[in-house]
Amino acid sequence: MSQPHLRTVVVLAAGEGKRMKSSLPKVLHPLLGRTLLGHVLAAADPLAADRTVVVVGHGADQVRTHLAEVAPEATPVLQERQLGTGHAVRIALDAVPDVTGTVVVINGDVPLLRPETVRALVEAHEDADAAATVLAAEVPDPTGLGRIVRDAEGRLEQIVEERDATPAQRALREINAGIYAFDVARLRDALGKLSTDNDQGEEYLTDVFGLLRDAGEPVAVHCAADHVETLGCNDRVELAGLRQLLRDRVNEGWMRTGVSILDPHTTWIDVTVTVERDAVIDQNTQLQGATVVGAGAMVGPDTTLIDTTVGAGASVLRSHAVGAEVGPRATVGPFAYLRPAARLAEKAKVGTFVEVKNSQVGAGAKVPHLSYVGDATIGAKANIGAATIFVNYDGVNKHHTTVGEGAFVGCDTNLIAPVEVGAGAYVAAGSAISQDVPPGALGVTRAPQRNIDGWVARKRPGTVSAEAAERAQRAGEDASGGGGAASEGD
């Protein structure tokens, strides 16, 4: 049985990305759930590399912090001065002097790269026992990209940067994707021979191929099946283009698994999201982070879910949710806001202009309209009337409210925490409840109503209200006795 290959991944992430015009390092710009760097690391992850080295430079502290979060096993190596890709790789290998086998080098700004393509490149390199293999692609417009130059037999002759290319070389459309596989021993030897005799005065990693070829070492080209995978970005316009391409790839993938996306052009789904079969995603919907949408659920239109779970058969319409859980067959919206730790059980309802935060809404319970529910537990099949406020904050601390199973809270009620409304209890509309309501009792705090006759005429004379009241009074007087007795036969 053959021994597995030893592999090391080196990601080049030291560049400033001046054209991004951003205080954020280019490789940390987000793209559907991951940074550019995060996408590259995910593409390389299936290689199961023994070591991963990320060369950092501009914004090094920010990049290190990000690596600690998304790839704590990776080793960041500082390139203090950006003297070229060859220099960057040499610094990376100096940090891991004991590595052997295959070294895979990937630029940190190619987020559309697929794991399958990286694996195919490495396997082709190792099967051929090549000293170096470059990933190439045939592109419609090669402007600004390094060209693959082949000899008469079609073998790799050199990789030339556009600024150093001849007019004939610039006409070539086969480009260097910035992704390579090397035999580490032969790579180390060639790196020591690089020069800065080029337009940029830098050590080009691509010059390694010419050095190895001149030394009689086998070098190879592996072509990507889809040139889109090799696209990088240098500014925000190109980043937006990559985002659209990734959106289309993600949406197509979900539709092919049995998810209905009604308007793919306005639906944005992070690569970290899970959507189950027969879910329906309507237009203008964003699914972000660790969101999970269950089988047969309906989400949208005009909905954003962040780190939210939606159960099977549930519905979320024109709403925003962060860190929430919507149970099976529950309904949310329109225009609801679920904040972190909002938990809706099966068949629960949170309706129009309702905000829920750090609360549990029990199975079949309803909060249909215009309410705020904060720091609360609502029992199964309870009903919360419109304009109910769970008053959870006393200016210093948050307090909890419990509404029992089957309880009924009338409209325009304040539940002043800490307080409990017992199972099956009622709260009269318009009450401000600050003491517990026992199970089965009616809680009411309204003062008796009294009407002060003639108040509008005395206090608001000449107003629209006064005129309307006067007309109504005259009409009432006419109806009650001003017409006399009806004659016989009328």
Phi, psi and omega in degrees: 000128182288149179283144177294149178289143171275133185226142176232135177253131175241121178252127181269107186225033185263347187293153182281326184066055186303323184288348174289337181050059187216147172283348178270129176307143185307317186290351179261002177293137186278153181207095176050059170098347175221160170284168173306313179298319180299321178296319180295316179297323178293323179294328181273345187302319181296348176292343182053049183297147176290326179221143171235123181243130178244118180277120182247157180205270178296130182062037187304319182295320178295318181293319178300316180300318179295317179299321180299332181276317189257337181211068185298341179280348181284149179254114176280137179233128185277128168255097187296319177242129182278095184252022176115164182291326177296318177298318181298317181292323178297318177298318180299316182288330176297331181283343179228067188294345185267001185287148176225174176088226186258134173249125177254125182247128183226132171295147186276008184235035179241074189287346181269000180298131180267146175303324181298325181288319177297316180297318180295321177300311184292319180294320177296319179297313183288323179296326181275354185051043181281154173285324181205142177224134180250141173276126181240166176206147175268119186241152178295322182227108184271008186307129178085359185249153176291143184257147172272119179252123181252157176273186184297333179271002179086007179274156180297126176259312177195165171246123186238132176290150185302319183294339179257003187274154173280165177305321179294321179291325179293338178285346180290146180248000174272120189242160174277124182277356180076025181228129190220158168233134182228152162281123192297322182295315180288330176294314181302317181297317182289326180298327179290351182251004181290148176239172177251026182276074179205177186300327182269348184065035182237165175272108181276128174297328182296336178293341178302324183296317177295319179297316180293319180296317179297332180274004179083011180276146180285126175238153189218164176237133174241124185267132175288143180291330183227118183295338181302326180300334187268359185290132171253190177215144179241344178213180186287335175295313178294324177298318178297321177298318177296322180298318178295317179297318180290321175305313181296320179296315181295313182297318178299318179301316180291320180298325179288346176266000178106018176261137176266120174245108192288329176221088184301334182287339179246014179249125183237116184238121177297153179292347181267000184272152174240131178231128184265164186304143177069008168292152179237122180248116183271176189296159176055045181242139176238126176245118190233160173065227184265028181297142176231128177246122186282171183299132176073004178286157177238125182233129179097179006284173171056052185228142174236125177239126180237121178050044186238142177254129178243121185286169181301133176074004180281168180225131176231112189243125175044059185219169179231130182221138179227121176061034184250170177226119180251118187286171179305134176060015173283161179232140181226133173095184005284159174063041175260159180228112177258116180266173184308140178068021167282126184232115179253125179279180184304134177062014174290158180230129170235116192258213192291128178053048174246135176245131181233132181219130175048050184218155176248126176251116190289171183303126178073001178286155185229133169232081196282328192212138157051045186230159172240125179239109180231133177054060186219159169236122180247125185286168181302138174061015172288156179234126180251115185290164183302145175065029175274134180243126171271104187277094191259352189237126180261012182098343178232311185234157173266144182230160188257145174240139176239129173244122188284171180302135175069009179287158180231119179251120183289167184296155174055050182245142171252124174256107190267105186288153359280133182203156179227131172255118189289168180302133177071004180282160174243149171236125183292145179303143176081011182270155171242104190261117179240358176237152182302144174252118184295158177306134176078358181269168172251123175261127181214137179232014183287141172283152178300141180280138171227143180250130181257101184298141175073008184297318183295316181298322182281320188261339183228049182296145178081357180275166175304320181297316180297318180295318179295319180296319180296319178297318180296322180293318178297317180298322179293320179294318179297320183288333188268342181185000185280350190261352182076178183282144178287140178284154180296135179098349178294000000 
